[in-house]
Amino acid sequence: MGAATAREFAAQGATLILADLDRAGAERVAEQCQSLGAGTVSVAVGDVSRSDFCDETVNAAVESHGSIDVLVTPAGTIHRRLAEPAMLTGGVMGVIDVLYVPRSLAWLATAQALRS
């Protein structure tokens, strides 16, 4: 979902910052975006469930580009064993960390950076 969204924005000439744990995958998407007509495309490698990474990435974006017009947070995961009783204690928190925490951290970091 994130790659498809990035490619759609690229086709509109957007400047993009792609954040991912997988450098090779993000760089592949960045190359595709460049070929579709994106403005500048940067890759930030890190864990979006960590507030320090979100803060650094957002602050760098604002410093480099002046503002953030659109923030897309498609980070996700799937855990096939989630229905098993043992997963209801430990596994659920890992899924929540990836599905919900990054969105909150990214929005907070963006709001703080744009207020400065």
C-alpha positions in Angstrom: 0.0 0.0 0.0 2.8 2.4 0.8 4.7 1.8 -2.4 1.5 2.3 -4.5 0.7 5.5 -2.7 4.2 6.8 -3.2 4.1 6.0 -6.9 0.7 7.8 -7.2 2.2 10.9 -5.5 5.3 10.6 -7.7 3.2 10.7 -10.8 1.9 14.0 -9.6 5.4 15.4 -9.3 5.5 15.3 -5.5 8.6 15.5 -3.3 8.7 12.3 -1.2 10.4 11.0 1.9 10.1 7.2 2.1 10.5 5.8 5.6 11.0 2.0 5.9 13.0 -0.7 7.8 14.0 -2.2 4.5 16.6 0.0 2.8 16.7 -2.0 -0.4 13.0 -2.0 -0.8 12.7 1.7 -0.1 15.4 2.5 -2.6 13.6 0.3 -5.2 10.4 2.3 -4.7 12.4 5.6 -4.8 13.9 4.7 -8.2 10.4 3.9 -9.5 9.1 7.2 -8.1 11.9 9.1 -9.8 11.1 7.5 -13.1 7.4 8.5 -12.7 8.4 12.1 -12.4 8.7 12.7 -8.6 10.5 15.8 -7.4 13.1 14.9 -4.8 12.9 11.4 -3.4 14.7 10.7 -0.1 14.9 7.4 1.9 14.9 7.3 5.7 15.7 3.9 7.1 14.4 3.2 10.6 11.6 2.0 12.8 8.5 4.1 12.6 7.3 2.8 16.0 10.2 4.7 17.6 9.4 8.3 18.5 13.1 9.4 18.0 13.0 8.2 14.4 9.7 9.9 13.7 11.0 13.1 15.2 14.2 13.1 13.3 12.6 12.2 10.0 9.9 14.8 10.3 12.3 17.5 11.5 14.6 16.7 8.5 11.7 17.0 6.1 10.6 20.3 7.5 14.2 21.6 7.5 14.8 20.5 3.9 11.5 21.3 2.4 9.9 24.0 4.6 6.7 22.1 5.4 4.8 18.8 5.1 1.7 19.0 2.9 0.6 15.4 3.2 1.6 12.7 5.7 0.8 9.1 4.8 1.4 6.4 7.4 0.8 3.0 5.7 3.1 0.9 8.1 1.5 -2.4 8.8 2.0 -6.0 9.7 0.0 -9.2 9.8 0.3 -12.0 12.4 -1.2 -15.2 11.3 -1.2 -16.7 14.7 -3.0 -13.8 16.3 -6.1 -15.9 17.1 -4.1 -18.3 19.3 -4.5 -17.8 23.0 -0.8 -17.2 23.7 -0.7 -14.5 21.0 -3.5 -12.5 22.8 -1.0 -11.4 25.4 2.3 -10.9 23.7 1.5 -10.9 20.0 -1.2 -8.3 20.1 1.1 -5.6 21.5 3.6 -6.2 18.6 0.8 -5.7 16.1 -0.4 -2.6 17.9 3.1 -1.2 18.0 3.2 -1.4 14.2 -0.3 -0.5 13.3 -1.2 2.3 15.7 1.9 3.7 17.4 3.6 4.9 14.2 0.6 6.9 13.1 0.4 8.7 16.5 4.1 9.3 16.6 4.3 10.6 13.1 1.3 13.0 13.6 2.7 14.3 16.9 6.2 14.9 15.4 4.7 16.6 12.4 2.5 18.9 14.6 5.4 19.8 16.8 7.7 20.5 13.9 5.2 22.7 12.1 4.5 24.7 15.2 8.1 25.6 15.7 
